Amino acid sequence: MYKLILPFRYLIKRRISLLAVLAVALCVFVVVVVMTVLSGLTGELKRKYHSFIGDCVVSSKSLVGFVYYQEFMDVLDSADFVEAASAVIKSPALMNVTTHTGEVYRNWTKQLMGIDPVRHSRATGFGNWLKYHRDNVSQAFAPAYDPDLPGCVSGILEREWQSFLAATEGLPKITFETSCFPLTAKGALAKAGTGLVSTKTFYLSDRVSVGLPRVDSDIVYVPFAQAQRLCGMDIGEKRVNEIHIKFKPNVDLQSGCTKVTALWDDFKRSKARQRGADLLGRVRVQSWKTYQRAVISALETEQIMMLFVFALIGVIAVFIVFVVVYMIVSHKSKDIGILRSVGASRGEIMRLFLGFAVLLGLIGTAVGSIGGWWFLVRINDIEAWLFKHFEFQLWDRTVYAMGDIPNRIDIKLFSAIIISGIAASVFGALVPTIQAARRRPVETLQVSQL
């Protein structure tokens, strides 16, 4: 019975115990809040990149792209593990943008992306990003004010013209005068001597919001055939830059990419003696994670660094628990001697003080977890209040293209933090507990000599 009573007595009577409880609670609170928000942001960005890219990408290292793409897409369409595939034209472009009020923005450098909207929606999340044609993706490039005009889909309006878009009903008539430098399959300018630049005017037909700042602000989508013509990829053997692939739901990502690689290697060998086969040697097959390695690696590195920082915070909590338990053991030496003299074993003494450490950890993690949960539930309300009264935002939404701060609690992460908090308390109390168990009754009960 004393093993249950004494830990609570030490906790209540010794106020220094509250210091250990507060240290554990504060550490748990910080870790719960920061790791939940960071994990939410990382997971959200990964989901958005996955949706933007698809599962796998067959892409060329060269701006001129690669040939025989339609034949390889036929191979992919017949594969039992492929859900959909979409050919993509990508090229840098200069754009002069004219608003419906006549205001002109000149020489914007953007990335032109030519797609078939239906196929691309099957392979990626393109259809879900549209504002006006989400239920009719095939008409994504048909402006509502004149379906016969060549349309384009842009996300740059989400940042540059928030003010007038908020006051405009429907989709405004905005023109994109687009200029590209078409290249031949050998990388030479396709129009040398007759005008180096291909220019075509597109009309805004829809707005798109992927939720990725660099994607939404930099890419303008146009019909596949027109992009191919504008970039000179319809000269000779037709070319593309990329093929985005989506696997069927039961297909593992790595396994699917390995199968696509095998199909591509066989296809490349079958075309080895044909014209333009050298372009096939510059093609690589990558998963969406490898394709966006620079971004994904940065996110994962940030997570690792945060875990390291929180490990250091945990060390501080361990040290505080160590000091508190050590002081209690020092002041309760007579209690230890009495218990040993009436038959308590060393193991029972250890269980007594380890039980005290577990009690510290349980109360500390409970307080920190409840506080962290309460804060996360209200974190967006708190930020809204701060923005209203002090114009403070944790993230600028026009820069980071995100909505609410992620506050969804991951049960596995939450449980791991709670277990870690209790384990830190036990680990901090381990050394003074072993010292208490090793003390002999004759040492703890002897009368000090004057």
N, C-alpha and C positions, 0 to 999 in steps of 0.2 A: 504493500500500500504506500509506503514511503516514497517509492520510485515514481508514484503519480502525484503525491502531495507536494514533495519538496521542489520539483521544477516550477510549479505554479507559485509556491511561496517565494522562491528566489526571484521570480519574474515580478511579483507584486511588491515585495519588500525592498528589493534592490533597484533603485531608480535608474542606475546605470544600464540595466538591462534594456530599458526603452531606447537607449542609444543604438544598440545592436538591432532592435526591431525597426527603428527609423532608417538605419543604413540599408537593411535588406529591402524594406518597403520602397525607398527611394530608387534603389538600383532596379528593382523589378518594374516600377512605374516607368522609368526612363526607357528600359529595354522594350517593354510591351508597346509603348507608344511609338518609339522611333522605328523599331523593327516591323511593326504592323504597317506603318505608313510607307517605309522603304520597300518592304516586300510587296505591298500593294502597287506602288509606282513601278517597280521592276516587272512585276507580273503583267501589269496593264500595258507597259511598253512592249514587252515580249509578245503579248497577244496581238497588239496592233501591227507590229512588224510581221508576225506570222500571217495575219490576215492580208497585209499588203503584198506579201511576196508569194504566198502559197507554201507548199511543203518542200518543193525542190525547184531549182533553177538551172536550166542549161543555158549558159551565157558565153559570149565571146569576149576575149580580152581586147579585141580590136574594135575601133569605131565603125569599121566597114561591115561588121557582122559576119554571118556565115550563110552558106547556100544549102539547098535541098532540105530546108526546114519543114516544108509541107509533107515530104515523104516520111520524115522522122515523126512528125505529129500523127501521121497515119499509123505508124508503129505503136506510138503511145496510146492512141485511141483503141487499138486492138488488144493492148495489154490488160490482163485481168486485175491488176493491182492499181491501175490509174483511174481516177474519177473524172478528171478533166485536164486539158492542156490548152494554153493560150500563148500564141506568138506575139511578141512585143517589139516595136521599133522605138529606139531611144536615141535622142540626139540633142546636143545643145542648140539653142535657138535664141535669136534676138527678136524682141516683140515691142511694137508700139501699140499701146492700149488706149483706146478712146472710150470714155464713159458716155452714158446717155445724155449727159449735159454738155458734151463737146470738149471736155477737159482731156488733154492728151498726156500720157506718161510714156516717154520715149526710152528706147534702148534698154528695156528690161531683159536681163539674161536669165532665161528659164530653161527647163528641160522639157523637150517635146516628147510625148509618149503616145505612140500610135497603137491602138488596141481594137479588137472586136469586142464591144461591150458585153455581148451575151456570153461568149466563150470566156472572157476575162472574169466575169462575175461567177462563173462556175469554178474557175481555178483559184480565185482570190475572193476577197470581200468587197470588190468594187461596187456591186449593186447596193450593198448596205450603206455605202458612204454617200450616195446621191441624196439630194434634198427633194427634187421634184419628180424624178423618174424611178424611184425605188421599186415601184410595182410594175414598171414597164421599161426594163433596162434597154430593150432593143431600140427605144426612141431617145436614148440619152443624148445623142448628137443632133436632135431635131429641135431647133429653137421654137418655143411656143408661139412667138410672134410671127414666125415665117418658117415652117418646117422644110422649105426648099433650100434655105440657106445652109452653107456648111457650118456645122456647130462644133463647139469645143466645150470641155468641162474643165473648170479651174477651181483651185482651192485658195488662190492668192487673195481673193476677195475677203476671206475670213479675217485677214489682218489689215490690209491696206485701206479698205473703205468701209469700216464698221459703221461710221457715222451716217453716210448717206444710204447704206443698205438698210439700216434700221428704220429709215423714214420712207423707204421705197416698198410699195406693195408688189408682190410677184417678182419676176426676174427682169432686171433692167436690160436694155439693149446695149451691150458692150462689145466692141470689136477688138480683135487681136490680129494685128498685121504681123505675120510670122515670117521670119527669114532664116533659112538654113543654108549651109554650104554642102551641097550634095557631093558624095565621093563615089568613085568607081570601086570595083572589087579589089583593085591594086592600091587603093588609098589616094589616087590622084583626084584632083578637082574634076568633077564630071562636066562642068560648063566652062572650062577654060577657053577663053577667046570669044565667048558668046554671052558673057555675063556670069559672074561667079556665083551669084546668089539666086536661090529659088525662094520666091515670096508668094504667100497666099494669105488671104484674110478669112479668119474664122469669127463666128458670132457665138457669144456665150449662150449655151443651151442648158446648163445646169451647174450647180455648185456642189463641190465635194469636200468632205471633211473626214480625213482618216484619223485625225487626232495626233499626228506626228508633225511637229513644226516644220522640219526641213522638207517633208513630203508635201504638206499642204501649201507651203509658200513657194515651192520651186517647180512643181510639175503642172503642165497643161496637157490634158488628154485630148487627142483628136482621132478621127476615124483611121483605121489601120491602113487602108489603101491610099488615102491622101497623104499620110505620113510617109509611107513607102515611096511615093512619087516625089514628095518634097525633099526627101533625104537622098534621092538618087539610088535607092535600093531596088528599084524596079528595072534598072539597066542590066541587060544580060540575064544571068541567072538571078532570080529574085532572092533577096537576103533579109534577114532579121537580126536583131541583137540578142534576143533572149527568148526562151520558152519557159513559161511558168507552169508548174505541174502541181496538181492536188491528188493525193493518194486516197484510196478508199478508207473508210473509217477503221477497219480492222488491220490496216497495214502499219507496221512500225516504221518510224521515220528513217532510221539508219538502214533498215532492211530495204525500204523502198528506194532510197538513194543508191544503194549498192546495185539493185536491179536496173535502175535507169542507167547507171554507169556501164553496166554490162551490155545493155541494149545499144547505148551510144558507141561503145567500142566496136561492136559487131557492125553497126551501121557505118561507122567511119572506115572500117576495113573494106566494106562492100563498095565504097565510093573512092577508094584509094587512087584509081587510075582515071578518074573522071575530072573534068574541068572544074577548077575552084576547090579541089580537094585540100589544098594547102590551108584554106581558111578553116577547115574542120579541125585541124591540129591545134588551133588556138582556143578551142572551146573547152570549157570545164563544166563538170556536173557538181553542184553543191547543194547541201541542205539549206534551209532558210537561216539556220543559226550560223553556218559557216559563211553564207553570203553576206550576212550583216555582222561578221565577226568583230569588227572594230567597235560597234555600238554594244553588242551583247557582252563582249569581254570587259568593256568599261563598266557596265552595270554590275557584272559579277564581281569585278575587282572592288567596286564600291561596297558591295555587300560584305566581302571578306574583310575589308578594312574596318567596316563598322563592327563586325563581330570581334575583331582584334581590340578595338577601342572598348567595347563592352566587356571583354575579358579582363581588361585592365581595371575597369570599374568594379567588376566582380572581385578582383584581388583586394581592392580597398575594403569591400564589404567583409571578405574573409578575415582581413587583418583586424577590423573593428570587432568582429565576433570573437576573434582570438583574445584580444585585450580584455573584453568584457568577461569572458569565461575564465580567463586567467586570474583576474581580480577577484571574482567570486570564489574560485577554488582557494585562493590565498586567504580570503577572509573566513572561509568555512572549513578550515583545516580541522577544527575541533569536531565539527559535525561528521567529517570523514572518519576521524579517529573513533568516535563513539559508534558509528555504524560498523566499522571494522571490528571493534571489540565485542560487539554483540553477535558477530557471526556473518556479517555481509562480506561477500567475496570481492575480489578485484573486478571481476566481470560485472557484478551488480553495481559497483561504484561507477564503472564506465558507462553502464546503461543509464544510470541516474543522470549523469552530466550530458551524455549524448541525447537523452530525452529532453533535457533542458534546451540543448542546441536545436533539436527538432522543433520544439515549441516556439523558440525564437524565429526559426525559419518559417513555420506555418503561419504565425501571426503576421510576420513581415511580408511574406508573399501574398497573403490574403488581402492585407491593406493595400499593397502596391498594385495587385491585380485588379481589385475593385476600383481603385482610383484611376488606373490606366483605362479600364473598360469605360468608366463614366466619362473620362476625358475624350476618348475616341468617339463615343456616341455623340458628343456635343462639339467635336472639333470644328466641324464646318459652321455651326452656329456661332462658335467663339470667333472664328476667322471673319465671319460676316459682320459681327458686332465690331470687331477691331477695324475692319475696312470702313464701316459706316461712320465711326467716331474718329478714327485716326488715319484712315486711308492706308492701312497696312494690310498686305496680302503676303502669305507665305510664298506663293508663286504667282507671277503675272500670267493670267490666263491667255492673253493675246500672244505671249511668247511661247509658253509651254503647251498651248492648245489642249488643256485638260479641264475637266469639270470639277467635281467635288474632290476634296482630299481623300484618298483611299483610307477607309476606316473599318473595313471588314476584318473581323478577328479570325485568324486561322487557328482552329482548335489545336492542331498539332504543335504549332509554334507557341501558342499560349501554354499548353501543357509542358512543353520542353523548358520554358522560362520558369514556370513554377517549380518544376523538379530541380532545375539548376539553382534556384534560390535556396531551397531546402538543403541541397547538397553542399552549397557554399557555406551555410551555417554549420553543418556537421563537420565539414573539413576544417573550418576555422577553430572549432572546439576540440579537435582531435588531440592536439599536443597537450594542452592543459588537462584534458580528461585522462590521458595516459599517465601524466605526472601524479594526478590525484589517486589513481588506482594503485600506483607503486608505493605510496606512502604507507609506512608501518604505524600501527596504533601507538607504539611506545614513543615515536617521534612527534606525533601530533598531540598527545595528551600529557607529555611531560611538563612539569612546572618550571618556568624559566628561573634560572638562578639569579639572585640579586647581586 
